[in-house]
Amino acid sequence: MTYIPRPGLTLALLLALGSPLSAQTVADSGTFIIRHSGDTVATETFARSAGTIRGTLAIRNQRNTSQRYTVIIGPDATVAMIEVAVRQDADSGRVSGKVVERARVIFKEDSAAVDAMNKQGMETRVFGTERGAIPYLNMSFALLEQAVRRARTPGAPGDRVPFFNLGGGQTLSARLQPVGHDSLALDIGNVEYRLKVDDQGRVLGAAIPSQNVLVDRR
């Protein structure tokens, strides 16, 4: 995918986009195991450095879909950019897997510029959003953890987080409220997530009670 830098994107950010993970100090890492009614439906492995999250969300479906992402994080825990590559692998192994879609979203103030490449070609669109919006990738708990970290940043509204839906470009306002001393309730639309968190904002486990979904962190 051809990428054209947009005004306001700094040289430091461009350098960060091209930095290999091995060149950065990993501050935290882990794997989320996502189960529905007891069956594992997805796993998410991620590594976090001071200004970057890199991860892979592997979904157990017929095409073995995986979504590999890179997130660039600002000093105030906002997301400056996310890049996602969607890959599908054949079950039999006789056919090579392939990347079927790529997308890059750059957040600036109250807009999100999306460059997407799929089998139809390249499309560029600009969506309105809210400043500080966190990208929402279905079943990514590393990105939900980023929302918790953003909410705990000084100056951020601690009980509300805007999410930019990567699946459709909508912006949703989510409520975040404490439940006991080590858990949070995160309401995105009509779906409630229960997140077990530590003092640093790390998500240690989660549940979606209405959907019989449980999430463990390893």
C-alpha atoms as one frame of an Amber mdcrd trajectory, in Angstrom:
protein
   0.000   0.000   0.000   1.348   3.371  -0.994   1.355   5.837   1.875   1.474
   9.610   1.464   2.343  11.518   4.676  -0.306  13.988   5.729   0.338  17.523
   7.022   1.055  17.513  10.735   2.673  14.071  10.788   6.081  14.648  12.365
   9.417  13.165  11.381   9.615  11.478  14.770   6.320   9.709  14.120   7.436
   8.635  10.646  10.587   7.163  12.143   8.517   5.376  14.757   6.354   3.781
  12.051   9.390   2.153  10.552  11.105   1.097  13.761  11.344  -2.673  14.252
  10.047  -4.088  17.503  13.497  -5.382  18.357  14.791  -1.809  18.431  12.330
  -0.777  21.106  12.226  -1.664  24.787   9.197  -3.832  25.496   7.529  -2.503
  28.641   4.754  -5.093  28.788   3.440  -8.035  26.819   0.876 -10.783  27.090
  -1.747 -12.969  25.467  -5.505 -12.696  25.850  -7.459 -15.952  25.482 -11.052
 -15.185  24.442 -13.639 -17.900  25.095 -17.315 -18.086  24.199 -19.373 -20.632
  26.144 -16.124 -22.341  27.108 -14.698 -22.617  23.575 -11.682 -20.557  22.526
 -12.773 -18.271  19.669  -9.736 -15.957  19.468  -6.325 -15.191  20.916  -4.552
 -11.858  21.003  -0.811 -11.576  21.534   0.683  -8.113  22.013   3.793  -6.236
  23.099   3.776  -2.679  24.386   6.692  -0.236  24.405   6.708   3.396  25.537
   5.069   4.659  22.347   3.946   1.586  20.434   1.671  -1.439  20.657   2.185
  -4.310  18.228  -0.109  -7.300  18.259  -1.865 -10.090  16.407  -5.510 -10.998
  16.903  -6.063 -14.554  15.635  -9.692 -15.582  15.132 -10.682 -19.252  15.008
 -12.977 -19.311  12.008 -13.099 -21.231   8.737 -10.470 -19.026   7.103  -8.181
 -18.700  10.139  -8.363 -14.914   9.977  -5.668 -12.926  11.745  -5.343  -9.180
  12.162  -1.857  -7.843  12.751  -1.735  -4.272  14.008   0.684  -1.527  14.961
  -0.421   1.388  17.138   1.486   4.618  17.709   0.705   6.206  21.090   1.134
   9.830  22.121   2.503  11.038  25.485  -1.063  11.589  26.739  -2.044   7.961
  25.910  -4.016   9.009  22.833  -3.625   7.032  19.612  -1.925   8.892  16.762
  -2.062   6.052  14.236  -3.109   2.436  13.795  -2.207   0.149  10.916  -3.975
  -3.211  10.448  -3.246  -6.047   8.013  -5.905  -8.772   7.686  -4.633 -12.198
   6.661  -6.492 -15.393   5.796  -4.899 -18.858   5.826  -6.404 -21.996   4.291
  -7.346 -24.792   6.714  -5.685 -27.524   4.677  -2.323 -25.787   4.395  -2.163
 -26.665   0.699  -2.903 -23.065  -0.270  -0.694 -20.229   0.922  -2.268 -17.647
   3.186  -2.572 -14.110   1.941  -3.154 -10.570   3.142  -6.652  -9.622   2.002
  -6.888  -6.099   3.396  -4.688  -3.359   4.798  -5.755  -0.150   6.474  -4.003
   2.790   8.088  -5.856   5.331  10.216  -4.243   8.613  11.280  -5.972  10.541
  14.058  -5.612  14.313  14.205  -7.773  16.427  16.502 -11.392  15.573  15.576
 -10.786  13.642  12.356  -9.608  10.202  11.280  -7.988   9.793   7.838  -8.352
   6.215   6.592  -6.315   4.656   3.781  -7.689   1.184   2.998  -6.485  -1.356
   0.446  -8.514  -4.425  -0.500  -9.211  -6.449  -3.655 -11.217  -3.525  -5.068
  -8.189  -1.256  -4.808  -7.194   1.739  -2.696  -9.709   3.991  -0.970  -9.027
   7.083   1.114 -11.676   8.640   3.340 -11.759  11.181   6.155 -14.209  10.666
   9.019 -15.251  13.026  11.762 -14.522  11.732  15.247 -13.618  13.055  18.700
 -10.226  14.098  19.973  -8.653  11.278  21.915 -10.706   8.551  20.212  -9.352
   5.045  20.705  -9.646   2.674  17.722 -12.116  -0.149  18.350 -11.121  -3.509
  16.856 -13.630  -6.238  17.663 -12.220  -8.651  20.297  -9.019  -6.647  20.854
  -8.539  -6.316  24.597  -5.129  -4.690  24.220  -6.919  -1.701  22.673  -9.504
  -1.707  25.465  -6.553  -1.581  27.853  -5.336   1.508  25.995  -8.733   3.109
  26.602  -8.325   2.488  30.341  -4.844   4.001  30.276  -6.142   7.027  28.368
  -8.976   7.538  30.871  -6.448   7.568  33.723  -4.247  10.209  32.089  -4.325
  13.584  33.915  -6.743  15.931  32.175  -8.746  13.182  30.471 -12.402  12.630
  31.445 -12.076   9.548  33.609 -15.613   8.270  33.138 -15.918   8.582  29.355
 -13.876   7.366  26.374 -14.690   7.874  22.671 -14.073   4.880  20.387 -13.587
   5.013  16.613 -15.036   1.838  15.097 -12.556   0.450  12.577 -15.350  -1.683
  11.122 -17.507   1.209   9.955 -16.077   4.600  10.872 -18.611   5.468  13.575
 -17.578   7.104  16.835 -19.153   5.718  19.991 -19.024   7.276  23.439 -18.292
   4.694  26.130 -18.907   4.977  29.856 -16.229   3.772  32.256 -17.033   3.296
  35.924 -15.434   1.385  38.810 -16.882  -1.869  40.132 -15.248  -2.725  43.435
 -11.544  -2.029  43.962 -10.049  -3.908  41.009 -12.654  -3.915  38.228 -14.267
  -1.539  35.742 -17.514  -1.604  33.784 -17.059  -0.349  30.230 -20.278   0.276
  28.304 -19.823   0.588  24.520 -23.245   1.056  22.955 -25.464  -1.614  24.498
 -22.581  -3.986  25.315 -21.067  -4.032  28.797 -17.511  -5.222  29.324 -16.272
  -6.107  32.794 -12.536  -5.522  33.021 -10.276  -6.633  35.839  -7.462  -4.075
  36.056  -4.431  -3.322  38.180  -3.108   0.023  39.437  -1.192   0.615  36.192
  -4.304   0.198  34.041  -3.316  -3.267  32.768  -6.276  -5.480  31.887  -5.772
  -8.785  33.717  -9.010 -10.432  32.596 -12.425  -9.573  31.232 -15.958 -10.729
  30.573 -18.932  -9.806  28.411 -21.745 -11.200  30.591 -24.528 -10.763  28.028
 -22.601 -12.796  25.446 -21.161 -15.488  27.745 -17.633 -14.389  26.856 -14.708
 -14.789  29.264 -11.180 -13.496  28.711  -8.010 -14.622  30.490  -4.618 -12.977
  30.285  -1.402 -14.934  30.227
